[in-house]
Amino acid sequence: MAKRVLMLVTSHDKMDDAHPTGIWLSEFAEPYEEFQKAGYHITVTSPKGGAAPIDPRSLNEENERRWAAAIERLKDTVPVTAVNPDEYDALFVPGGHGTMFDFPFDPNVQQLVRHFAEANKVIAAVCHGPAALVGVTLSNGQPLVAGKRVTAFTDEEERDVQLDKLVPFLLETRLRELGANFIAGEKWADHVEQDGLLITGQNPQSGISTAKAVIRTLESTTGA
């Protein structure tokens, strides 16, 4: 049986009136291609469903041609409330600054992520995607990330892109506050951390490596 991966993307399209945002395209498209090559069944979900916004800074003519099929999948996402997490083997969360504005504050996203965690399924997130982990408290009352080795878009990288004053919080700082063992790699370097079934990538350069870690983990499980 082909593995089934649920890709969770943001529905949020602006930081303020002067700064549109959304999904960082490569962080969706590159893992999407890796899962396709592995023969996985892919469903794309978002908090609101329907068309999901792509950060215009991540678009150009070349990658619009290269990733046309992935872009097409983002035009009709399934609402999170319509997803049955029991049907999937892994959850993959691409980044983009939009994630910082909806994921940590959406109870339906929190419930979805908690379900994957407590069912002992693979959860992976890259760059700002780990914002989906921030609001999640497990049934034992502990934050999902407490004591877990993770990475994400670092505070230093956020300051580098001069968006640190526009996001509702700094992701690295918040993960540390929640008790995560945050491991920062070099700025803009491909860097992935794995703690059991929790896999996180630091930045846009880490999308393919994060997806490959998901594939390795799924293929190593019983029945792969």
N, C-alpha and C positions, 0 to 999 in steps of 0.2 A: 504494500500500500504506500502511495506517495505521502510524504510528510505534508502537513498543512501549516502554513505560516500566516499569522495575522499581522498586518502592518498597520500601525496606529499613527495617523498624521494629524497635524493641527488644523483647526478651522479658523484660526485668528489671523487677520490680514493686515493689521497695522499696529505700530508701537505708538505713534501719534500721527497727526495729520500730515506731517512732513516725512514720515518714515514708514512706508509700506513694508510688510513682512509676510511671513508664511512659512512654507517648507523650504529648506535649502535643497534644491533639486538633486544634486549629486548624492546626497545622503539617503534619498529615497531610491533614485534610479539605479545607482551602482549595486546596492544590496538586492534590489528587485531583479536585476539581471543575474546575480549570483544564485538566487533562489530558483529562478527559471532554469538556469543551466543544470541545477541539481535535480530538476524535475519535480519541484515542490508545487503544491497548489497554493495560490496566494489570494488572500482577501484583503482589501484595503478599507479601513474604517477610520472615522473621524468623529469628534464630538457632535457636530451638527449634521453629518452626512452630506451627500450631494457633492458639488464641486469644491475641491480643497485648494486654498490659495498657495501659489508658488512665489517665494521671495523674488522680486524682479532682479535683484542683484546677482542671483544665481542663474539667470537666463542669458543665453546669447544664441546666435544663429546656429553655431556648431552643435551645442548640446541639445538644442531644440530638435535638430535633425537626428542626432545620435540617440536621443532618449524619447523619441516620439511615442513609442508604445507605452512607456512608463507614464508620460504626461497624460496620455489618453486615459489611463487607469485612475488618475487623480480627478478626472472630470465627473465621476459618479461613485463616490465612496458610500459605504454602508454606515448608518448611524451607530454609534457605540451601543445604544440601547437595543439595537436589533441583533447584536452579535451573541452567539452562544459560545463562550470560551471553551466549553468541553469538547468542541469540534476541532480544536487546534493543538498542535504540538509545541508551538513557540509563538511568542509575541516579540515583534521587532518595532522599535520606535525611532524613526529618523528625527533629526533636529530641524533647525531653523528657529529664529527668534520667536515666531508665533507660539511655539510650545510653552514659552515662559508665561504667557498670558492666559492660556486656557487650561492646560493639563493640571497644574497644581491646585486649581480651584474648582475642578469639576468632579462632583461625587461619582458620576458614572464612570469616568476614567479611573478614579481611585478604586472603585469596586472591581473593574475589569482587571487591573494590575494585581490587586490583592488576590483575586481568584487564581490567576496564573501562579502566583507565588505559593499559595497554600495548596495548590494541586501539584506542586513540585514539577513545574514545567519551565522551560527555558524562557527567560526574559532578557532581551538585549536592547540597548539604546545607545545612540551615538550623538556626540556634540551636545546640543541642548535637549536632545531626546530624554536624558535622565531627569528632566523636569517632571516627567510622568511618575517618577518614583517619590517625589518630594512630599506629596500629600498623603501617601499610603501608610496607614497604620494596620498592622496585622491583628488577628483575633486575640493575641496575647497582650495587646496594648503597646507593643514595641514598633517603632518606625521600621519600615521594610529594610532601609539601608543601614540600620544600626549594626555596627560591628562588621559590615561588609566592605570588602576591598573594591573600590569603584574609581572610575575617572569620568570626566565630562569636560565641556568647554571651560577652561580655567579662567579665574579672575584676571590673570595677566593677559590672556587672549582677548577677553571682553574689553579690557582697557585699550588694547592695541587697535581694535576696530572702532573705538570711541563710541560704544553703545552702552557702556556701564551705567550711565545716568538715565537711560531710557527703559531699562528692564526693571521689573518690580522687585527683583533681588538678584544677587550674584549667586550663580548656581554652585560653584565650588564652595563658597562660604556656607550656603544653606545646607549642602550635603554634609559638610563637616559638623555643623551645628546639630544635625540629626544623628550624629554618632558614626557616620561613615568613616572608614579608613581611606581617605582620598589620596590617590597616587597621581601626581601631575608629571607628565612627560615633558620633553622639550616643546617649546612653542611651535605649533604648526607641524609637528612630527606625527607620523602614524604611530598611535599608541593605544593598545587595548588591554584592559584588565578583565580577568575572569575569576569569580569567586563562586565555585560550584556551578549552579545553573544561571547565575546572574553575570551577564557579559556587557561591558560598557566600553565605548570608544570615545576618545578625547575631542575630536574635531573633524572637519570635513575630510581630512586626509585619511581618516581611520574607518571610513564606511565599509570598504571592501573587506578589510581585515576583520572587522566586527562580524560581518555576514559570514565570512569563512569560519570564524570561531563557532557561530551558531550551527553551521552545517556539520562541522567536525563533532560537535556535542550531540546533535541529533543522530548522526550516523553511528555514534559509539554506544547509543542506548540499546537496550534489549529490543529486538524485533526490527532493528534498522535494516 
